[in-house]
């Protein structure tokens, strides 16, 4: 009887392993476009760069959820007065992340991601003549730089604005966002 249970357990384990491996081959959210968000996953501290030095702004937590189909972020300012949450997904028709932000000041924003060399651009989708984007650059394992950029109506150049350095302080745990 004991041998039968052992054979049954091994057969079940083998079946589960085969099913897991077969499912991994056709996982819908593991394309090149999905992989762009991977380096941004983690727990981060954000610092605005000023002429006087760096100013701690708050903590950002970023995770891939739903088997890599959703990019979720939450931010809390150092004093707790400002927060935001975002949810991103890859638009299949464009092969690019779209991320929707909801801010504690009652505002919302939608960004579409694009690559510019090794930089990630978050282009704000908005109506109106002026354009706004965030440039994620100098992406390293434990830090990256975010530069706000604006383009006024009729201008061809983007004007850089506030710069924020983001440093990894850990990885978010399950349910940590």
C-alpha contacts under 8 A as a table, 3 or more apart, distances in Angstrom:
res1	aa1	res2	aa2	distance
1	X	4	X	5.18
1	X	5	X	6.55
2	X	5	X	5.20
2	X	6	X	6.30
3	X	6	X	5.00
3	X	7	X	6.13
4	X	7	X	5.12
4	X	8	X	6.09
5	X	8	X	5.01
5	X	9	X	6.02
6	X	9	X	5.10
6	X	10	X	6.13
7	X	10	X	5.15
7	X	11	X	6.04
8	X	11	X	5.06
8	X	12	X	6.10
9	X	12	X	5.12
9	X	13	X	6.11
10	X	13	X	5.04
10	X	14	X	6.10
11	X	14	X	5.13
11	X	15	X	6.13
12	X	15	X	5.08
12	X	16	X	6.16
13	X	16	X	5.15
13	X	17	X	6.14
14	X	17	X	5.04
14	X	18	X	6.14
15	X	18	X	5.16
15	X	19	X	6.10
16	X	19	X	5.06
16	X	20	X	6.04
17	X	20	X	5.11
17	X	21	X	6.19
18	X	21	X	5.15
18	X	22	X	6.04
19	X	22	X	5.10
19	X	23	X	6.04
20	X	23	X	5.14
20	X	24	X	6.21
21	X	24	X	5.11
21	X	25	X	6.74
22	X	25	X	5.55
22	X	26	X	7.26
23	X	26	X	5.58
23	X	27	X	6.22
24	X	27	X	5.29
27	X	30	X	6.27
28	X	31	X	7.37
28	X	69	X	7.83
29	X	34	X	6.14
29	X	67	X	6.95
29	X	68	X	5.50
29	X	69	X	5.00
30	X	33	X	7.86
30	X	34	X	5.58
30	X	35	X	6.66
30	X	68	X	6.76
30	X	69	X	7.97
31	X	34	X	5.17
31	X	35	X	6.47
32	X	35	X	5.17
32	X	36	X	6.86
33	X	36	X	5.65
33	X	90	X	7.08
33	X	95	X	5.88
33	X	96	X	5.94
33	X	97	X	7.24
34	X	37	X	6.30
34	X	38	X	7.69
34	X	68	X	7.15
34	X	69	X	7.43
34	X	90	X	6.68
34	X	97	X	7.53
35	X	38	X	5.32
36	X	39	X	7.09
37	X	40	X	5.50
37	X	41	X	6.92
37	X	64	X	7.84
37	X	71	X	7.25
38	X	41	X	5.56
38	X	64	X	7.50
39	X	139	X	7.99
39	X	141	X	6.99
40	X	62	X	6.71
40	X	63	X	7.98
41	X	61	X	7.54
41	X	62	X	4.80
41	X	63	X	4.95
41	X	64	X	6.84
41	X	171	X	7.40
42	X	61	X	5.87
42	X	62	X	5.25
42	X	63	X	6.42
42	X	168	X	6.69
42	X	169	X	7.74
42	X	170	X	5.94
42	X	171	X	4.29
42	X	172	X	5.69
43	X	59	X	7.19
43	X	60	X	5.89
43	X	61	X	4.50
43	X	62	X	6.42
43	X	168	X	5.80
43	X	169	X	5.53
43	X	170	X	4.87
43	X	171	X	5.03
43	X	172	X	5.61
44	X	59	X	5.66
44	X	60	X	5.05
44	X	61	X	6.22
44	X	166	X	6.12
44	X	167	X	5.26
44	X	168	X	4.33
44	X	169	X	5.27
44	X	170	X	6.97
45	X	56	X	7.38
45	X	57	X	7.55
45	X	58	X	5.84
45	X	59	X	4.63
45	X	60	X	6.23
45	X	166	X	5.62
45	X	167	X	5.31
45	X	168	X	6.47
45	X	169	X	6.68
46	X	56	X	6.06
46	X	57	X	5.46
46	X	58	X	5.56
46	X	59	X	6.16
46	X	60	X	7.12
46	X	164	X	6.47
46	X	165	X	5.89
46	X	166	X	4.47
46	X	167	X	6.55
47	X	54	X	5.61
47	X	55	X	5.08
47	X	56	X	4.40
47	X	57	X	5.35
47	X	58	X	7.50
47	X	164	X	5.41
47	X	165	X	5.28
47	X	166	X	6.29
48	X	54	X	5.57
48	X	55	X	5.18
48	X	56	X	6.60
48	X	57	X	6.59
48	X	162	X	7.31
48	X	163	X	5.95
48	X	164	X	4.36
48	X	165	X	6.45
49	X	53	X	5.96
49	X	54	X	4.66
49	X	55	X	6.58
49	X	162	X	7.46
49	X	163	X	5.59
49	X	164	X	5.72
49	X	165	X	7.00
50	X	53	X	5.11
50	X	54	X	5.89
50	X	55	X	7.27
56	X	78	X	6.96
57	X	77	X	5.53
57	X	78	X	5.44
58	X	75	X	7.05
58	X	76	X	5.56
58	X	77	X	4.03
58	X	78	X	4.28
58	X	79	X	7.84
59	X	75	X	5.62
59	X	76	X	5.54
59	X	77	X	6.49
59	X	78	X	7.21
60	X	73	X	6.94
60	X	74	X	5.76
60	X	75	X	4.38
60	X	76	X	6.76
61	X	73	X	5.47
61	X	74	X	5.30
61	X	75	X	6.37
61	X	172	X	6.45
61	X	176	X	7.98
61	X	177	X	6.27
62	X	71	X	7.14
62	X	72	X	5.69
62	X	73	X	4.36
62	X	74	X	6.69
62	X	172	X	7.29
62	X	177	X	7.46
63	X	71	X	5.79
63	X	72	X	5.36
63	X	73	X	6.52
63	X	172	X	7.10
63	X	177	X	7.82
64	X	67	X	7.28
64	X	68	X	5.06
64	X	69	X	7.07
64	X	70	X	5.59
64	X	71	X	4.60
64	X	72	X	6.29
65	X	68	X	5.23
65	X	69	X	6.34
65	X	70	X	5.07
65	X	71	X	6.28
65	X	72	X	7.08
66	X	69	X	5.33
66	X	70	X	5.83
67	X	70	X	7.67
68	X	71	X	7.27
69	X	89	X	6.07
69	X	90	X	7.31
70	X	87	X	6.63
70	X	88	X	5.53
70	X	89	X	5.10
71	X	86	X	7.90
71	X	87	X	5.71
71	X	88	X	4.74
71	X	89	X	6.34
71	X	99	X	7.94
72	X	85	X	7.40
72	X	86	X	5.60
72	X	87	X	4.70
72	X	88	X	6.32
72	X	177	X	7.77
73	X	84	X	7.94
73	X	85	X	5.54
73	X	86	X	5.08
73	X	87	X	6.69
73	X	177	X	6.98
74	X	83	X	7.23
74	X	84	X	5.64
74	X	85	X	4.45
74	X	86	X	6.53
74	X	177	X	6.03
75	X	83	X	5.22
75	X	84	X	5.27
75	X	85	X	6.60
76	X	80	X	5.74
76	X	81	X	7.67
76	X	82	X	5.94
76	X	83	X	4.48
76	X	84	X	6.95
77	X	80	X	4.98
77	X	81	X	6.31
77	X	82	X	5.31
77	X	83	X	6.27
78	X	81	X	7.89
79	X	82	X	7.75
80	X	83	X	7.15
82	X	103	X	7.66
82	X	104	X	5.85
82	X	105	X	7.22
83	X	103	X	6.07
83	X	104	X	5.29
84	X	101	X	6.73
84	X	102	X	5.60
84	X	103	X	4.32
84	X	104	X	5.87
85	X	101	X	5.77
85	X	102	X	5.54
85	X	103	X	6.72
86	X	99	X	6.47
86	X	100	X	5.33
86	X	101	X	4.25
86	X	102	X	6.27
87	X	99	X	5.52
87	X	100	X	5.43
87	X	101	X	6.78
88	X	97	X	6.26
88	X	98	X	5.32
88	X	99	X	3.87
88	X	100	X	6.17
89	X	97	X	5.29
89	X	98	X	5.55
89	X	99	X	6.57
90	X	94	X	7.96
90	X	95	X	6.16
90	X	96	X	5.16
90	X	97	X	4.11
90	X	98	X	6.06
91	X	94	X	5.50
91	X	95	X	5.59
91	X	96	X	5.61
91	X	97	X	6.12
91	X	98	X	6.61
92	X	95	X	5.09
92	X	96	X	7.37
96	X	112	X	6.85
96	X	113	X	5.85
96	X	114	X	6.59
97	X	112	X	5.85
97	X	113	X	5.22
97	X	114	X	7.85
98	X	110	X	7.07
98	X	111	X	5.68
98	X	112	X	4.44
98	X	113	X	6.24
99	X	110	X	5.68
99	X	111	X	5.21
99	X	112	X	6.37
99	X	113	X	7.85
100	X	108	X	7.39
100	X	109	X	5.92
100	X	110	X	4.44
100	X	111	X	6.48
101	X	108	X	5.43
101	X	109	X	5.16
101	X	110	X	6.16
102	X	106	X	7.36
102	X	107	X	6.25
102	X	108	X	4.51
102	X	109	X	6.77
103	X	106	X	5.72
103	X	107	X	5.33
103	X	108	X	5.88
104	X	107	X	7.18
109	X	124	X	7.05
109	X	125	X	7.53
109	X	126	X	7.98
110	X	124	X	5.82
110	X	125	X	5.58
110	X	126	X	7.69
111	X	122	X	5.49
111	X	123	X	5.15
111	X	124	X	4.26
111	X	125	X	5.50
112	X	122	X	5.56
112	X	123	X	5.25
112	X	124	X	6.50
112	X	125	X	6.88
113	X	120	X	6.70
113	X	121	X	5.47
113	X	122	X	4.52
113	X	123	X	6.16
114	X	120	X	5.90
114	X	121	X	5.09
114	X	122	X	6.58
114	X	123	X	7.53
115	X	118	X	6.83
115	X	119	X	5.86
115	X	120	X	4.80
115	X	121	X	5.97
116	X	119	X	5.08
116	X	120	X	6.19
116	X	121	X	6.79
118	X	137	X	7.19
119	X	135	X	6.64
119	X	136	X	5.57
119	X	137	X	4.79
119	X	138	X	7.46
119	X	139	X	7.63
120	X	135	X	5.91
120	X	136	X	5.03
120	X	137	X	6.74
121	X	133	X	6.67
121	X	134	X	5.76
121	X	135	X	4.67
121	X	136	X	6.27
122	X	133	X	5.36
122	X	134	X	4.98
122	X	135	X	6.40
122	X	136	X	7.95
123	X	132	X	6.46
123	X	133	X	4.41
123	X	134	X	6.63
124	X	131	X	7.20
124	X	132	X	5.68
124	X	133	X	5.51
126	X	131	X	7.68
128	X	131	X	7.75
129	X	152	X	7.07
129	X	153	X	4.89
129	X	154	X	7.99
130	X	150	X	7.34
130	X	151	X	5.81
130	X	152	X	4.62
130	X	153	X	4.91
131	X	150	X	5.67
131	X	151	X	5.03
131	X	152	X	6.45
131	X	153	X	7.61
132	X	148	X	7.44
132	X	149	X	5.83
132	X	150	X	4.59
132	X	151	X	6.45
133	X	148	X	6.07
133	X	149	X	5.32
133	X	150	X	6.51
134	X	146	X	6.37
134	X	147	X	5.69
134	X	148	X	4.74
134	X	149	X	6.08
135	X	145	X	7.92
135	X	146	X	5.42
135	X	147	X	5.08
135	X	148	X	6.43
135	X	149	X	7.21
136	X	139	X	7.05
136	X	144	X	6.72
136	X	145	X	5.68
136	X	146	X	4.60
136	X	147	X	6.68
137	X	144	X	6.09
137	X	145	X	5.25
137	X	146	X	6.35
137	X	147	X	7.85
138	X	143	X	7.81
138	X	144	X	5.30
138	X	145	X	5.81
139	X	143	X	6.24
139	X	144	X	4.39
139	X	145	X	6.91
140	X	143	X	5.20
140	X	144	X	5.92
142	X	167	X	5.74
142	X	168	X	4.87
143	X	165	X	7.09
143	X	166	X	5.36
143	X	167	X	4.33
143	X	168	X	5.89
144	X	165	X	5.93
144	X	166	X	5.34
144	X	167	X	6.80
145	X	163	X	7.00
145	X	164	X	5.74
145	X	165	X	4.52
145	X	166	X	6.12
146	X	163	X	5.70
146	X	164	X	5.07
146	X	165	X	6.31
146	X	166	X	7.61
147	X	160	X	6.50
147	X	161	X	6.45
147	X	162	X	5.96
147	X	163	X	4.60
147	X	164	X	6.50
148	X	160	X	5.86
148	X	161	X	5.02
148	X	162	X	5.46
148	X	163	X	6.53
149	X	158	X	5.91
149	X	159	X	5.34
149	X	160	X	4.43
149	X	161	X	5.67
150	X	158	X	5.38
150	X	159	X	5.17
150	X	160	X	6.59
150	X	161	X	7.48
151	X	155	X	6.24
151	X	156	X	7.22
151	X	157	X	6.33
151	X	158	X	4.69
151	X	159	X	6.21
152	X	155	X	5.43
152	X	158	X	7.90
155	X	158	X	7.79
172	X	176	X	5.53
172	X	177	X	7.14
173	X	176	X	5.13
174	X	177	X	7.97
